[in-house]
Amino acid sequence: MSARAWRGRLGGVTTIDDYLAGFDGDPGYLDWAGFGPISPTVRAEVFADADLLGSGRASSNALVSERFDEARDLVAELIGIDPALVTLQPSATHGLQHALYGLAGTVMASSAEVPAITVTLERAARFSGDALQARWISPADSFVTPEAVGEALDDDDVRALVVSHVDFRTGYRADLAALREVIGSDRILIVDAVQSFGIVDDDLSIADVVVGNGYGWLRSARGTGFASFSPLARERIEPVLSGFVGVEGGMPLDNIPAPAASARAYAVNHPDQLAVARLAVGLRGVREVSPAVIEKRISERVDRILEIVDPHGIPVQTPRDEHRRAGIVTLIPHAPGALAAVLTNAGVVATPRGNSIRLSAHAGTSDETLRMLDEGIRTFISMNA
């Protein structure tokens, strides 16, 4: 069977049961916020696309290239915006670089944000020739609340706020609508949606810039970044890193045109075709089930984790309100190193970091995985009784 025919026979996700059946990894995995093992659908279709690219035929190459529009359209659909506002990027950090290197004025962010934000903002400010200044805030519990942002808005020079939709350390889910109301419509709202895209049913269209990737919750591996730029963002953010594909009309020859008027301006080069294919397939599965359904299933798994942890008195840093969390549950045990070792011995994959243990459950996290977590925590408690 040809690769093209193989792709045509590949079944897509149509129901939540089909989606859950695609979680075929070993039990014990609770590190979806760190890396999402590639789904079987993504694996199958990217193998088919690789075979097409191996043929050398122009028609085969064109067929794989159709993934670009598919991925861009799906990102736009899930955000709720026009596809012309979306660019595909090698990573979410690349999208943040486009956004922050091109801004002027004061940009506000939490000093406890994900390094993709803090390092990029600091670098952009340092090399801007004083055109850009970073204003660091240190909100309680590292939660970027509307109140914390409002207190720091003491002058008109703040031009933008950059914030994680879901904080990578605590699992706190920012109230984007309230943040938009606080900063107003004339400031740029930049949202890192790495820990939320496709699994949280929030309105991302209120943000001016949304960046994300497919290597975690979308189960599409690295190289699968994307970014969106609203008309206000395109007006205010200079396309400093714009490359030759960031223009209208194809490859420019014998002239150097201005960057495109659309979000295309923030493209450097053509994306990796197979990475785009992986992203498109991962996004398609989410769209077919819907983020709302996936979010509900993840919330049930998180509730179960809390039921396992709470009887043992282990402090939890993550908010209990389901509207202020997503798939991350962060524990602050009295002996984090010991708990990390016990969980590893129990077959549980989590993220120890400093004084915390981060657990992250997906929709397909199995009852067996949660049983293993329960057993590991019980062992830890008995060892420290």
C-alpha positions as CSV (number, residue, x, y, z in Angstrom):
1,M,0.0,0.0,0.0
2,S,1.3,3.5,-0.9
3,A,1.9,6.0,1.8
4,R,-0.8,8.2,0.4
5,A,-3.3,5.3,0.6
6,W,-2.1,4.5,4.1
7,R,-2.8,8.0,5.2
8,G,-6.3,7.8,3.7
9,R,-7.0,4.7,5.8
10,L,-5.8,6.1,9.1
11,G,-8.7,6.5,11.5
12,G,-9.2,9.8,13.3
13,V,-10.4,10.5,16.8
14,T,-14.2,10.9,16.9
15,T,-15.2,10.4,20.5
16,I,-13.7,10.7,24.0
17,D,-13.4,6.9,24.2
18,D,-11.4,7.0,20.9
19,Y,-9.3,9.7,22.4
20,L,-8.6,7.9,25.6
21,A,-7.8,4.7,23.8
22,G,-4.8,6.6,22.3
23,F,-3.0,6.7,25.6
24,D,-1.1,3.5,25.1
25,G,2.0,4.1,27.3
26,D,3.1,2.3,30.4
27,P,1.1,3.2,33.6
28,G,2.6,5.5,36.2
29,Y,3.2,8.5,33.9
30,L,2.4,11.8,35.6
31,D,4.7,14.2,33.8
32,W,2.5,15.5,31.0
33,A,3.5,19.1,31.8
34,G,7.1,18.1,31.1
35,F,6.6,15.9,28.0
36,G,3.7,14.2,26.3
37,P,4.5,10.8,24.9
38,I,3.6,10.9,21.2
39,S,0.2,9.6,20.5
40,P,-0.3,6.5,18.2
41,T,-2.3,8.6,15.7
42,V,0.5,11.1,15.4
43,R,3.1,8.3,15.1
44,A,1.2,6.6,12.3
45,E,0.4,9.7,10.2
46,V,3.9,11.1,10.5
47,F,5.4,7.8,9.3
48,A,3.1,8.0,6.3
49,D,4.2,11.6,5.6
50,A,7.8,10.6,5.9
51,D,7.3,8.0,3.3
52,L,5.7,10.6,1.0
53,L,8.7,12.9,1.4
54,G,10.9,10.0,0.6
55,S,9.4,9.5,-2.8
56,G,10.8,12.7,-4.3
57,R,7.6,13.4,-6.2
58,A,6.3,16.9,-6.3
59,S,2.8,15.7,-5.7
60,S,3.9,13.9,-2.6
61,N,5.7,17.0,-1.3
62,A,2.6,19.1,-2.0
63,L,0.4,16.7,-0.1
64,V,2.6,16.9,3.1
65,S,2.8,20.7,2.6
66,E,-1.0,20.9,3.0
67,R,-0.3,20.2,6.7
68,F,0.8,23.8,7.1
69,D,-2.6,25.3,6.4
70,E,-4.3,22.5,8.4
71,A,-2.2,23.2,11.5
72,R,-2.5,26.9,11.2
73,D,-6.3,26.7,10.7
74,L,-6.7,24.4,13.7
75,V,-4.7,26.7,16.0
76,A,-6.8,29.6,14.8
77,E,-10.0,27.6,15.3
78,L,-9.1,26.6,18.9
79,I,-8.2,30.2,19.8
80,G,-11.2,31.6,18.0
81,I,-9.4,33.9,15.5
82,D,-8.7,34.4,11.8
83,P,-6.0,32.0,10.5
84,A,-4.1,35.0,9.1
85,L,-3.2,35.9,12.6
86,V,-1.3,32.6,13.2
87,T,2.3,31.7,12.5
88,L,3.9,28.3,13.0
89,Q,7.1,28.4,15.0
90,P,9.8,26.0,16.1
91,S,8.8,26.5,19.7
92,A,6.7,28.7,22.0
93,T,9.9,30.5,23.0
94,H,10.5,31.5,19.4
95,G,7.0,33.1,19.5
96,L,7.9,34.9,22.7
97,Q,11.1,36.2,21.1
98,H,9.1,37.7,18.2
99,A,6.7,39.3,20.6
100,L,9.2,40.7,23.2
101,Y,12.1,41.7,20.9
102,G,9.8,43.9,18.9
103,L,8.2,45.8,21.8
104,A,9.0,49.2,23.3
105,G,8.1,50.6,26.6
106,T,7.6,48.7,29.9
107,V,6.6,45.0,29.9
108,M,5.3,43.5,33.1
109,A,5.8,39.9,34.2
110,S,6.2,37.8,37.4
111,S,9.8,37.1,38.4
112,A,8.7,33.5,39.1
113,E,7.4,33.0,35.5
114,V,8.6,30.1,33.3
115,P,12.2,30.8,32.0
116,A,10.9,31.0,28.5
117,I,9.3,34.3,29.6
118,T,11.9,35.6,32.2
119,V,15.0,35.0,30.2
120,T,13.5,36.2,26.9
121,L,12.2,39.4,28.5
122,E,15.5,40.1,30.3
123,R,17.4,39.5,27.0
124,A,15.1,41.7,25.1
125,A,15.4,44.5,27.6
126,R,19.1,44.3,27.8
127,F,19.8,44.5,24.1
128,S,17.0,47.0,23.3
129,G,19.1,50.1,23.8
130,D,16.8,51.2,26.6
131,A,13.8,51.0,24.3
132,L,12.3,48.1,26.4
133,Q,12.2,47.9,30.2
134,A,11.1,44.9,32.3
135,R,8.9,45.4,35.3
136,W,9.1,42.4,37.6
137,I,6.4,41.7,40.1
138,S,6.4,39.2,42.9
139,P,2.8,38.3,43.7
140,A,1.9,36.1,46.6
141,D,2.3,32.3,45.9
142,S,3.5,33.4,42.5
143,F,-0.1,33.7,41.4
144,V,-0.5,36.4,38.8
145,T,-3.8,37.7,39.9
146,P,-5.7,40.7,38.6
147,E,-5.1,42.3,42.0
148,A,-1.4,41.8,41.8
149,V,-1.2,43.3,38.3
150,G,-3.5,46.2,39.2
151,E,-1.3,47.2,42.1
152,A,1.7,47.4,39.8
153,L,0.0,49.5,37.1
154,D,1.0,52.8,38.6
155,D,1.8,54.7,35.4
156,D,1.0,54.8,31.7
157,D,4.3,53.5,30.5
158,V,3.4,49.8,31.0
159,R,2.7,48.7,27.4
160,A,2.3,44.9,27.9
161,L,1.7,42.1,30.3
162,V,3.2,38.7,29.6
163,V,1.8,35.8,31.7
164,S,1.5,32.0,31.7
165,H,-2.1,30.9,31.3
166,V,-1.3,28.0,33.6
167,D,1.8,28.4,35.7
168,F,4.4,25.6,35.1
169,R,5.4,25.4,38.8
170,T,2.2,25.8,40.8
171,G,-0.5,24.9,38.3
172,Y,-2.3,28.2,38.9
173,R,-4.6,29.1,36.1
174,A,-4.7,32.8,35.4
175,D,-8.0,34.6,34.9
176,L,-7.3,36.0,31.5
177,A,-10.6,37.9,31.2
178,A,-10.0,39.7,34.5
179,L,-6.4,40.4,33.5
180,R,-7.6,41.9,30.2
181,E,-10.0,44.1,32.1
182,V,-7.3,45.3,34.5
183,I,-4.8,46.2,31.8
184,G,-7.3,47.6,29.4
185,S,-7.7,47.2,25.7
186,D,-4.8,49.5,24.7
187,R,-2.1,47.3,26.3
188,I,-0.7,44.1,24.8
189,L,-1.7,40.9,26.6
190,I,0.9,38.1,25.8
191,V,-0.1,34.7,27.0
192,D,2.1,31.6,27.2
193,A,-0.4,28.8,26.7
194,V,2.0,25.9,26.8
195,Q,0.4,24.3,29.9
196,S,-3.2,24.9,28.7
197,F,-3.7,24.9,25.0
198,G,-6.1,22.2,24.0
199,I,-6.9,21.1,27.5
200,V,-8.5,24.2,29.0
201,D,-11.7,25.7,27.6
202,D,-10.9,29.4,28.1
203,D,-11.3,32.3,25.7
204,L,-7.8,32.9,24.4
205,S,-9.0,35.3,21.7
206,I,-8.9,38.1,24.2
207,A,-5.1,37.9,24.2
208,D,-3.1,39.8,21.6
209,V,-0.3,37.2,21.5
210,V,-0.8,33.5,22.2
211,V,2.2,31.1,22.1
212,G,2.1,27.4,22.6
213,N,3.6,24.1,21.4
214,G,2.6,20.5,20.8
215,Y,5.3,18.6,22.8
216,G,3.3,18.3,26.0
217,W,-0.5,18.0,26.2
218,L,-0.9,17.8,22.4
219,R,1.4,14.7,22.3
220,S,3.1,15.8,19.1
221,A,6.8,16.2,20.3
222,R,9.1,19.1,19.8
223,G,9.4,21.5,16.9
224,T,5.6,22.1,17.0
225,G,5.4,25.7,18.2
226,F,2.9,28.3,17.1
227,A,2.0,31.9,17.9
228,S,-0.8,34.3,17.1
229,F,-0.6,38.1,16.7
230,S,-3.7,40.3,16.9
231,P,-4.0,43.3,14.7
232,L,-3.0,45.5,17.7
233,A,0.0,43.3,18.3
234,R,1.0,43.5,14.6
235,E,0.7,47.3,14.9
236,R,2.7,47.6,18.1
237,I,5.3,44.8,17.8
238,E,8.0,45.3,15.2
239,P,8.8,42.1,13.3
240,V,12.5,42.2,14.3
241,L,13.2,38.6,13.4
242,S,11.2,38.6,10.2
243,G,12.8,36.4,7.5
244,F,12.4,36.1,3.8
245,V,9.2,34.0,4.2
246,G,7.7,36.8,6.3
247,V,6.7,38.7,3.2
248,E,3.8,38.5,0.8
249,G,4.0,37.0,-2.7
250,G,6.5,34.2,-2.2
251,M,10.3,34.2,-2.3
252,P,11.6,37.8,-3.0
253,L,14.1,38.0,-5.8
254,D,16.1,41.1,-6.7
255,N,14.2,43.2,-4.2
256,I,13.7,43.3,-0.4
257,P,10.1,43.9,0.4
258,A,8.7,45.0,3.7
259,P,7.4,42.5,6.2
260,A,3.9,41.3,5.6
261,A,1.0,43.3,7.1
262,S,-0.3,40.0,8.7
263,A,1.2,37.7,11.3
264,R,3.2,36.2,8.5
265,A,5.7,38.9,9.2
266,Y,6.8,37.0,12.3
267,A,8.1,34.0,10.3
268,V,11.8,33.4,9.9
269,N,11.8,30.4,7.5
270,H,9.6,27.5,6.4
271,P,8.8,25.2,9.3
272,D,9.8,21.6,9.6
273,Q,7.3,19.7,7.5
274,L,7.1,16.6,9.7
275,A,6.9,18.8,12.8
276,V,4.0,20.6,11.2
277,A,2.4,17.2,10.4
278,R,2.7,16.1,14.0
279,L,1.2,19.3,15.3
280,A,-1.7,19.1,12.8
281,V,-2.6,15.6,13.8
282,G,-2.4,16.4,17.5
283,L,-4.6,19.5,17.1
284,R,-7.1,17.6,15.0
285,G,-7.6,15.0,17.8
286,V,-8.3,17.8,20.3
287,R,-10.7,19.6,18.0
288,E,-12.7,16.5,17.3
289,V,-13.2,15.8,21.1
290,S,-13.2,19.5,22.2
291,P,-11.1,21.1,24.9
292,A,-14.1,21.3,27.1
293,V,-14.5,17.5,27.2
294,I,-10.8,17.0,27.7
295,E,-10.7,19.6,30.5
296,K,-13.6,17.8,32.3
297,R,-11.8,14.5,32.2
298,I,-8.5,16.0,33.4
299,S,-10.4,17.8,36.2
300,E,-11.7,14.4,37.3
301,R,-8.2,12.9,37.3
302,V,-6.9,15.9,39.3
303,D,-9.7,15.5,41.9
304,R,-8.7,11.9,42.3
305,I,-5.0,12.9,42.9
306,L,-6.2,15.4,45.6
307,E,-8.3,12.6,47.2
308,I,-5.1,10.4,47.3
309,V,-2.9,13.2,48.8
310,D,-5.1,15.0,51.2
311,P,-5.6,12.2,53.8
312,H,-1.9,12.2,54.4
313,G,-1.6,15.9,55.1
314,I,0.8,16.7,52.3
315,P,0.5,20.4,51.5
316,V,-0.7,21.2,47.9
317,Q,0.3,24.5,46.3
318,T,-2.1,24.2,43.4
319,P,-5.5,26.0,43.8
320,R,-8.5,23.8,44.6
321,D,-10.9,25.8,42.5
322,E,-11.3,23.9,39.2
323,H,-11.5,27.2,37.4
324,R,-8.1,28.2,38.7
325,R,-6.2,25.0,37.8
326,A,-5.6,22.7,34.9
327,G,-3.7,19.4,34.9
328,I,-0.9,20.2,37.3
329,V,-0.9,19.3,41.0
330,T,2.2,20.6,42.9
331,L,3.0,19.0,46.3
332,I,5.2,20.6,49.0
333,P,6.1,17.6,51.1
334,H,8.4,17.9,54.2
335,A,11.0,15.6,52.5
336,P,10.7,16.2,48.7
337,G,13.8,14.2,47.9
338,A,12.6,11.1,49.8
339,L,9.1,11.3,48.2
340,A,10.6,11.6,44.7
341,A,12.7,8.5,45.3
342,V,9.7,6.5,46.7
343,L,7.6,7.5,43.7
344,T,10.3,6.6,41.3
345,N,10.6,3.2,42.9
346,A,6.9,2.8,42.7
347,G,7.0,3.4,38.9
348,V,5.6,6.9,39.0
349,V,7.1,9.5,36.7
350,A,6.8,13.0,38.1
351,T,8.9,16.2,38.3
352,P,10.8,16.9,41.5
353,R,12.0,20.5,41.6
354,G,13.5,22.1,44.7
355,N,11.1,21.7,47.6
356,S,8.2,20.5,45.4
357,I,6.9,17.5,43.5
358,R,4.9,18.3,40.4
359,L,2.3,15.8,39.2
360,S,0.5,16.3,35.9
361,A,-2.4,14.2,34.8
362,H,-3.9,14.0,31.3
363,A,-7.3,12.8,30.2
364,G,-5.9,9.4,29.6
365,T,-4.2,9.0,33.0
366,S,-5.3,5.5,34.0
367,D,-6.8,4.2,37.3
368,E,-3.7,2.0,37.5
369,T,-1.5,5.1,37.4
370,L,-3.4,6.6,40.2
371,R,-3.2,3.4,42.2
372,M,0.5,3.4,41.8
373,L,0.6,7.0,43.1
374,D,-1.5,6.1,46.0
375,E,0.7,3.1,46.9
376,G,3.9,5.3,46.6
377,I,2.5,8.0,48.9
378,R,1.4,5.4,51.4
379,T,4.9,3.9,51.4
380,F,6.4,7.4,51.9
381,I,4.1,8.2,54.8
382,S,4.8,4.8,56.5
383,M,8.6,5.4,56.1
384,N,8.3,8.7,57.9
385,A,5.7,7.8,60.6
